[in-house]
Amino acid sequence: MPEIDKSISISDFRESLSNYLRECVDFGRRLVLTHRGESQAVVISMADWNSMMETLEVLSNPEMMAQIIASEADIKAGRTHPASAIFDQIDHDLAAGDE
């Protein structure tokens, strides 16, 4: 799980909003906003948000999860091929199609 980079009060966040947003967007920092010492909200970049939503989509899709589990079993069983061999085969097949 990604770690929180900084906890700041909501008032401090409000005072330096653009700077804190820049930290999130430009540097991928994750901020926890606090009120009276209690965590209230998290601020992350849109890139982090999209990544988390994509991950949730995969995790909540039974077919995708089944494929991931099957792929992991293939890896453990040695049923894999180096990427270079796959690309060589594609190149070969494409060249054969040109004949």
DRENTORKOL-3810 file (N, C-alpha, C; in nm, 4 decimals):
REM DRENTORKOL-3810
@n.u->0.0851; n.v->-0.1181; n.w->0.0000; ca.u->0.0000; ca.v->0.0000; ca.w->0.0000; c.u->0.0893; c.v->0.1239; c.w->0.0000
@n.u->0.0559; n.v->0.2217; n.w->-0.0836; ca.u->0.1366; ca.v->0.3438; ca.w->-0.0869; c.u->0.1313; c.v->0.4153; c.w->0.0470
@n.u->0.2430; n.v->0.4728; n.w->0.0811; ca.u->0.2490; ca.v->0.5442; ca.w->0.2076; c.u->0.2034; c.v->0.6888; c.w->0.1896
@n.u->0.1520; n.v->0.7430; n.w->0.2975; ca.u->0.1153; ca.v->0.8844; ca.w->0.2988; c.u->0.2433; c.v->0.9644; c.w->0.3213
@n.u->0.2630; n.v->1.0653; n.w->0.2399; ca.u->0.3858; ca.v->1.1427; ca.w->0.2484; c.u->0.3818; c.v->1.2516; c.w->0.3547
@n.u->0.2620; n.v->1.3038; n.w->0.3799; ca.u->0.2566; ca.v->1.4183; ca.w->0.4712; c.u->0.1156; c.v->1.4322; c.w->0.5260
@n.u->0.1056; n.v->1.4667; n.w->0.6534; ca.u->-0.0223; ca.v->1.5023; ca.w->0.7145; c.u->-0.0190; c.v->1.6514; c.w->0.7445
@n.u->-0.1231; n.v->1.7196; n.w->0.7009; ca.u->-0.1294; ca.v->1.8640; ca.w->0.7249; c.u->-0.2707; c.v->1.9011; c.w->0.7669
@n.u->-0.2800; n.v->2.0106; n.w->0.8379; ca.u->-0.4122; ca.v->2.0564; ca.w->0.8805; c.u->-0.4862; c.v->2.1161; c.w->0.7608
@n.u->-0.6156; n.v->2.1110; n.w->0.7684; ca.u->-0.6973; ca.v->2.1681; ca.w->0.6612; c.u->-0.6675; c.v->2.3163; c.w->0.6451
@n.u->-0.6457; n.v->2.3876; n.w->0.7580; ca.u->-0.6155; ca.v->2.5310; ca.w->0.7467; c.u->-0.4832; c.v->2.5557; c.w->0.6756
@n.u->-0.3797; n.v->2.4752; n.w->0.7064; ca.u->-0.2515; ca.v->2.4908; ca.w->0.6367; c.u->-0.2681; c.v->2.4593; c.w->0.4878
@n.u->-0.3468; n.v->2.3571; n.w->0.4581; ca.u->-0.3709; ca.v->2.3197; ca.w->0.3194; c.u->-0.4385; c.v->2.4357; c.w->0.2453
@n.u->-0.5388; n.v->2.4944; n.w->0.3079; ca.u->-0.6117; ca.v->2.6056; ca.w->0.2471; c.u->-0.5171; c.v->2.7225; c.w->0.2189
@n.u->-0.4264; n.v->2.7503; n.w->0.3123; ca.u->-0.3348; ca.v->2.8639; ca.w->0.2968; c.u->-0.2356; c.v->2.8440; c.w->0.1825
@n.u->-0.1966; n.v->2.7204; n.w->0.1592; ca.u->-0.0956; ca.v->2.6934; ca.w->0.0553; c.u->-0.1470; c.v->2.5926; c.w->-0.0465
@n.u->-0.2716; n.v->2.6064; n.w->-0.0835; ca.u->-0.3383; ca.v->2.5111; ca.w->-0.1714; c.u->-0.2594; c.v->2.4817; c.w->-0.2981
@n.u->-0.2186; n.v->2.5839; n.w->-0.3708; ca.u->-0.1502; ca.v->2.5607; ca.w->-0.4986; c.u->-0.0181; c.v->2.4868; c.w->-0.4792
@n.u->0.0550; n.v->2.5185; n.w->-0.3726; ca.u->0.1815; ca.v->2.4489; ca.w->-0.3466; c.u->0.1583; c.v->2.3019; c.w->-0.3150
@n.u->0.0596; n.v->2.2731; n.w->-0.2322; ca.u->0.0314; ca.v->2.1343; ca.w->-0.1971; c.u->-0.0190; c.v->2.0557; c.w->-0.3185
@n.u->-0.1024; n.v->2.1181; n.w->-0.4005; ca.u->-0.1498; ca.v->2.0496; ca.w->-0.5201; c.u->-0.0345; c.v->2.0211; c.w->-0.6156
@n.u->0.0570; n.v->2.1144; n.w->-0.6265; ca.u->0.1751; ca.v->2.0939; ca.w->-0.7111; c.u->0.2572; c.v->1.9761; c.w->-0.6610
@n.u->0.2704; n.v->1.9637; n.w->-0.5274; ca.u->0.3425; ca.v->1.8488; ca.w->-0.4706; c.u->0.2761; c.v->1.7180; c.w->-0.5125
@n.u->0.1443; n.v->1.7158; n.w->-0.5100; ca.u->0.0710; ca.v->1.5947; ca.w->-0.5478; c.u->0.0869; c.v->1.5638; c.w->-0.6957
@n.u->0.0666; n.v->1.6638; n.w->-0.7781; ca.u->0.0679; ca.v->1.6435; ca.w->-0.9232; c.u->0.2096; c.v->1.6206; c.w->-0.9750
@n.u->0.3019; n.v->1.7074; n.w->-0.9378; ca.u->0.4369; ca.v->1.7015; ca.w->-0.9941; c.u->0.5242; c.v->1.5939; c.w->-0.9310
@n.u->0.5022; n.v->1.5645; n.w->-0.8038; ca.u->0.5917; ca.v->1.4728; ca.w->-0.7334; c.u->0.5223; c.v->1.3468; c.w->-0.6818
@n.u->0.3925; n.v->1.3339; n.w->-0.7093; ca.u->0.3213; ca.v->1.2143; ca.w->-0.6676; c.u->0.3025; c.v->1.1998; c.w->-0.5174
@n.u->0.3108; n.v->1.3120; n.w->-0.4461; ca.u->0.2933; ca.v->1.3044; ca.w->-0.3011; c.u->0.1475; c.v->1.2814; c.w->-0.2657
@n.u->0.1274; n.v->1.2120; n.w->-0.1548; ca.u->-0.0067; ca.v->1.1863; ca.w->-0.1017; c.u->-0.0180; c.v->1.2584; c.w->0.0314
@n.u->-0.1234; n.v->1.3367; n.w->0.0442; ca.u->-0.1401; ca.v->1.4181; ca.w->0.1637; c.u->-0.2640; c.v->1.3752; c.w->0.2409
@n.u->-0.2523; n.v->1.3740; n.w->0.3726; ca.u->-0.3686; ca.v->1.3525; ca.w->0.4583; c.u->-0.4027; c.v->1.4869; c.w->0.5204
@n.u->-0.5270; n.v->1.5257; n.w->0.5052; ca.u->-0.5740; ca.v->1.6504; ca.w->0.5664; c.u->-0.6345; c.v->1.6170; c.w->0.7011
@n.u->-0.5934; n.v->1.6935; n.w->0.7998; ca.u->-0.6428; ca.v->1.6686; ca.w->0.9353; c.u->-0.7224; c.v->1.7872; c.w->0.9861
@n.u->-0.8134; n.v->1.7573; n.w->1.0771; ca.u->-0.8903; ca.v->1.8605; ca.w->1.1462; c.u->-0.8890; c.v->1.8227; c.w->1.2938
@n.u->-0.8314; n.v->1.9133; n.w->1.3737; ca.u->-0.8155; ca.v->1.8880; ca.w->1.5169; c.u->-0.7444; c.v->1.7556; c.w->1.5443
@n.u->-0.6420; n.v->1.7301; n.w->1.4611; ca.u->-0.5599; ca.v->1.6109; ca.w->1.4811; c.u->-0.6176; c.v->1.4822; c.w->1.4262
@n.u->-0.7371; n.v->1.4863; n.w->1.3723; ca.u->-0.8021; ca.v->1.3668; ca.w->1.3169; c.u->-0.7924; c.v->1.3687; c.w->1.1646
@n.u->-0.7533; n.v->1.2564; n.w->1.1069; ca.u->-0.7481; ca.v->1.2454; ca.w->0.9608; c.u->-0.8888; c.v->1.2578; c.w->0.9043
@n.u->-0.9035; n.v->1.3449; n.w->0.8037; ca.u->-1.0354; ca.v->1.3718; ca.w->0.7458; c.u->-1.0445; c.v->1.3401; c.w->0.5968
@n.u->-0.9342; n.v->1.3581; n.w->0.5240; ca.u->-0.9381; ca.v->1.3403; ca.w->0.3793; c.u->-0.7976; c.v->1.3134; c.w->0.3272
@n.u->-0.7925; n.v->1.2627; n.w->0.2048; ca.u->-0.6651; ca.v->1.2374; ca.w->0.1382; c.u->-0.6647; c.v->1.3143; c.w->0.0066
@n.u->-0.5521; n.v->1.3746; n.w->-0.0260; ca.u->-0.5358; ca.v->1.4456; ca.w->-0.1526; c.u->-0.4292; c.v->1.3719; c.w->-0.2320
@n.u->-0.4661; n.v->1.3315; n.w->-0.3538; ca.u->-0.3734; ca.v->1.2628; ca.w->-0.4444; c.u->-0.3873; c.v->1.3238; c.w->-0.5836
@n.u->-0.2919; n.v->1.2932; n.w->-0.6686; ca.u->-0.2987; ca.v->1.3435; ca.w->-0.8066; c.u->-0.4040; c.v->1.2670; c.w->-0.8846
@n.u->-0.4453; n.v->1.3231; n.w->-0.9959; ca.u->-0.5404; ca.v->1.2561; ca.w->-1.0826; c.u->-0.4790; c.v->1.1278; c.w->-1.1386
@n.u->-0.3482; n.v->1.1289; n.w->-1.1648; ca.u->-0.2808; ca.v->1.0080; ca.w->-1.2148; c.u->-0.2912; c.v->0.8954; c.w->-1.1119
@n.u->-0.2698; n.v->0.9280; n.w->-0.9839; ca.u->-0.2835; ca.v->0.8265; ca.w->-0.8786; c.u->-0.4277; c.v->0.7785; c.w->-0.8688
@n.u->-0.5226; n.v->0.8706; n.w->-0.8777; ca.u->-0.6646; ca.v->0.8350; ca.w->-0.8718; c.u->-0.7000; c.v->0.7388; c.w->-0.9851
@n.u->-0.6594; n.v->0.7735; n.w->-1.1076; ca.u->-0.6899; ca.v->0.6883; ca.w->-1.2221; c.u->-0.6273; c.v->0.5502; c.w->-1.2073
@n.u->-0.5056; n.v->0.5468; n.w->-1.1576; ca.u->-0.4378; ca.v->0.4191; ca.w->-1.1362; c.u->-0.5128; c.v->0.3332; c.w->-1.0341
@n.u->-0.5565; n.v->0.3941; n.w->-0.9257; ca.u->-0.6314; ca.v->0.3200; ca.w->-0.8238; c.u->-0.7651; c.v->0.2715; c.w->-0.8781
@n.u->-0.8329; n.v->0.3545; n.w->-0.9568; ca.u->-0.9611; ca.v->0.3132; ca.w->-1.0125; c.u->-0.9439; c.v->0.1973; c.w->-1.1114
@n.u->-0.8373; n.v->0.2028; n.w->-1.1895; ca.u->-0.8101; ca.v->0.0936; ca.w->-1.2826; c.u->-0.7811; c.v->-0.0360; c.w->-1.2070
@n.u->-0.7048; n.v->-0.0255; n.w->-1.0998; ca.u->-0.6752; ca.v->-0.1425; ca.w->-1.0175; c.u->-0.8023; c.v->-0.1996; c.w->-0.9570
@n.u->-0.8873; n.v->-0.1139; n.w->-0.9046; ca.u->-1.0146; ca.v->-0.1608; ca.w->-0.8485; c.u->-1.1004; c.v->-0.2281; c.w->-0.9544
@n.u->-1.0987; n.v->-0.1740; n.w->-1.0750; ca.u->-1.1767; ca.v->-0.2327; ca.w->-1.1837; c.u->-1.1280; c.v->-0.3748; c.w->-1.2135
@n.u->-0.9966; n.v->-0.3920; n.w->-1.2194; ca.u->-0.9402; ca.v->-0.5244; ca.w->-1.2445; c.u->-0.9753; c.v->-0.6194; c.w->-1.1303
@n.u->-0.9545; n.v->-0.5737; n.w->-1.0072; ca.u->-0.9791; ca.v->-0.6589; ca.w->-0.8913; c.u->-1.1263; c.v->-0.6979; c.w->-0.8762
@n.u->-1.2153; n.v->-0.6148; n.w->-0.9261; ca.u->-1.3580; ca.v->-0.6434; ca.w->-0.9123; c.u->-1.4148; c.v->-0.7186; c.w->-1.0330
@n.u->-1.3297; n.v->-0.7508; n.w->-1.1299; ca.u->-1.3736; ca.v->-0.8222; ca.w->-1.2497; c.u->-1.3330; c.v->-0.9689; c.w->-1.2374
@n.u->-1.4274; n.v->-1.0587; n.w->-1.2107; ca.u->-1.3930; ca.v->-1.1999; ca.w->-1.1905; c.u->-1.3195; c.v->-1.2634; c.w->-1.3092
@n.u->-1.3565; n.v->-1.2256; n.w->-1.4310; ca.u->-1.2895; ca.v->-1.2836; ca.w->-1.5476; c.u->-1.1437; c.v->-1.2401; c.w->-1.5555
@n.u->-1.1185; n.v->-1.1132; n.w->-1.5295; ca.u->-0.9800; ca.v->-1.0641; ca.w->-1.5326; c.u->-0.8973; c.v->-1.1286; c.w->-1.4220
@n.u->-0.9569; n.v->-1.1407; n.w->-1.3037; ca.u->-0.8852; ca.v->-1.2027; ca.w->-1.1925; c.u->-0.8554; c.v->-1.3495; c.w->-1.2222
@n.u->-0.9494; n.v->-1.4194; n.w->-1.2847; ca.u->-0.9262; ca.v->-1.5598; ca.w->-1.3208; c.u->-0.8097; c.v->-1.5695; c.w->-1.4191
@n.u->-0.8027; n.v->-1.4759; n.w->-1.5140; ca.u->-0.6927; ca.v->-1.4761; ca.w->-1.6105; c.u->-0.5592; c.v->-1.4491; c.w->-1.5408
@n.u->-0.5586; n.v->-1.3578; n.w->-1.4465; ca.u->-0.4351; ca.v->-1.3275; ca.w->-1.3726; c.u->-0.3904; c.v->-1.4505; c.w->-1.2940
@n.u->-0.4838; n.v->-1.5160; n.w->-1.2263; ca.u->-0.4508; ca.v->-1.6356; ca.w->-1.1483; c.u->-0.3989; c.v->-1.7463; c.w->-1.2398
@n.u->-0.4634; n.v->-1.7651; n.w->-1.3547; ca.u->-0.4180; ca.v->-1.8662; ca.w->-1.4500; c.u->-0.2787; c.v->-1.8317; c.w->-1.5034
@n.u->-0.2548; n.v->-1.7058; n.w->-1.5288; ca.u->-0.1235; ca.v->-1.6625; ca.w->-1.5783; c.u->-0.0152; c.v->-1.6857; c.w->-1.4742
@n.u->-0.0465; n.v->-1.6575; n.w->-1.3484; ca.u->0.0507; ca.v->-1.6822; ca.w->-1.2413; c.u->0.0816; c.v->-1.8316; c.w->-1.2302
@n.u->-0.0199; n.v->-1.9166; n.w->-1.2487; ca.u->0.0010; ca.v->-2.0619; ca.w->-1.2457; c.u->0.0903; c.v->-2.1039; c.w->-1.3622
@n.u->0.0683; n.v->-2.0448; n.w->-1.4813; ca.u->0.1532; ca.v->-2.0745; ca.w->-1.5967; c.u->0.2985; c.v->-2.0376; c.w->-1.5689
@n.u->0.3191; n.v->-1.9235; n.w->-1.5065; ca.u->0.4553; ca.v->-1.8791; ca.w->-1.4742; c.u->0.5205; c.v->-1.9772; c.w->-1.3782
@n.u->0.4495; n.v->-2.0148; n.w->-1.2730; ca.u->0.5042; ca.v->-2.1087; ca.w->-1.1744; c.u->0.5351; c.v->-2.2443; c.w->-1.2371
@n.u->0.4526; n.v->-2.2862; n.w->-1.3350; ca.u->0.4711; ca.v->-2.4162; ca.w->-1.3998; c.u->0.5723; c.v->-2.4103; c.w->-1.5147
@n.u->0.6251; n.v->-2.2913; n.w->-1.5418; ca.u->0.7244; ca.v->-2.2783; ca.w->-1.6483; c.u->0.6648; c.v->-2.2740; c.w->-1.7875
@n.u->0.5360; n.v->-2.2495; n.w->-1.7973; ca.u->0.4703; ca.v->-2.2429; ca.w->-1.9284; c.u->0.4770; c.v->-2.0996; c.w->-1.9824
@n.u->0.5989; n.v->-2.0531; n.w->-2.0041; ca.u->0.6205; ca.v->-1.9173; ca.w->-2.0534; c.u->0.7241; c.v->-1.9199; c.w->-2.1647
@n.u->0.7325; n.v->-1.8107; n.w->-2.2377; ca.u->0.8319; ca.v->-1.7943; ca.w->-2.3437; c.u->0.8911; c.v->-1.6549; c.w->-2.3297
@n.u->1.0197; n.v->-1.6409; n.w->-2.3587; ca.u->1.0798; ca.v->-1.5074; ca.w->-2.3529; c.u->1.0129; c.v->-1.4146; c.w->-2.4546
@n.u->1.0016; n.v->-1.2894; n.w->-2.4207; ca.u->0.9396; ca.v->-1.1921; ca.w->-2.5115; c.u->1.0119; c.v->-1.1899; c.w->-2.6451
@n.u->1.1434; n.v->-1.2040; n.w->-2.6436; ca.u->1.2188; ca.v->-1.2007; ca.w->-2.7699; c.u->1.1748; c.v->-1.3140; c.w->-2.8628
@n.u->1.1441; n.v->-1.4311; n.w->-2.8067; ca.u->1.0984; ca.v->-1.5435; ca.w->-2.8891; c.u->0.9618; c.v->-1.5134; c.w->-2.9505
@n.u->0.8759; n.v->-1.4488; n.w->-2.8753; ca.u->0.7436; ca.v->-1.4132; ca.w->-2.9258; c.u->0.7565; c.v->-1.3126; c.w->-3.0400
@n.u->0.8405; n.v->-1.2108; n.w->-3.0196; ca.u->0.8592; ca.v->-1.1101; ca.w->-3.1247; c.u->0.9241; c.v->-1.1710; c.w->-3.2491
@n.u->1.0186; n.v->-1.2636; n.w->-3.2291; ca.u->1.0797; ca.v->-1.3317; ca.w->-3.3434; c.u->0.9741; c.v->-1.4088; c.w->-3.4214
@n.u->0.8833; n.v->-1.4758; n.w->-3.3493; ca.u->0.7767; ca.v->-1.5518; ca.w->-3.4152; c.u->0.6832; c.v->-1.4588; c.w->-3.4931
@n.u->0.6503; n.v->-1.3441; n.w->-3.4326; ca.u->0.5643; ca.v->-1.2468; ca.w->-3.5018; c.u->0.6332; c.v->-1.1969; c.w->-3.6285
@n.u->0.7623; n.v->-1.1627; n.w->-3.6176; ca.u->0.8371; ca.v->-1.1182; ca.w->-3.7349; c.u->0.8369; c.v->-1.2263; c.w->-3.8423
@n.u->0.8577; n.v->-1.3501; n.w->-3.8025; ca.u->0.8588; ca.v->-1.4624; ca.w->-3.8963; c.u->0.7234; c.v->-1.4760; c.w->-3.9645
@n.u->0.6162; n.v->-1.4721; n.w->-3.8855; ca.u->0.4817; ca.v->-1.4848; ca.w->-3.9398; c.u->0.4480; c.v->-1.3703; c.w->-4.0360
@n.u->0.4886; n.v->-1.2500; n.w->-4.0010; ca.u->0.4626; ca.v->-1.1351; ca.w->-4.0877; c.u->0.5400; c.v->-1.1488; c.w->-4.2195
@n.u->0.6645; n.v->-1.1927; n.w->-4.2091; ca.u->0.7464; ca.v->-1.2094; ca.w->-4.3288; c.u->0.6888; c.v->-1.3200; c.w->-4.4178
@n.u->0.6381; n.v->-1.4256; n.w->-4.3565; ca.u->0.5788; ca.v->-1.5356; ca.w->-4.4328; c.u->0.4505; c.v->-1.4891; c.w->-4.5026
@n.u->0.3822; n.v->-1.3967; n.w->-4.4415; ca.u->0.2597; ca.v->-1.3443; ca.w->-4.5024; c.u->0.2868; c.v->-1.2571; c.w->-4.6226
@n.u->0.4087; n.v->-1.2008; n.w->-4.6318; ca.u->0.4453; ca.v->-1.1161; ca.w->-4.7446; c.u->0.4805; c.v->-1.1970; c.w->-4.8685
@n.u->0.5029; n.v->-1.3251; n.w->-4.8530; ca.u->0.5473; ca.v->-1.4091; ca.w->-4.9656; c.u->0.4338; c.v->-1.4486; c.w->-5.0546
END
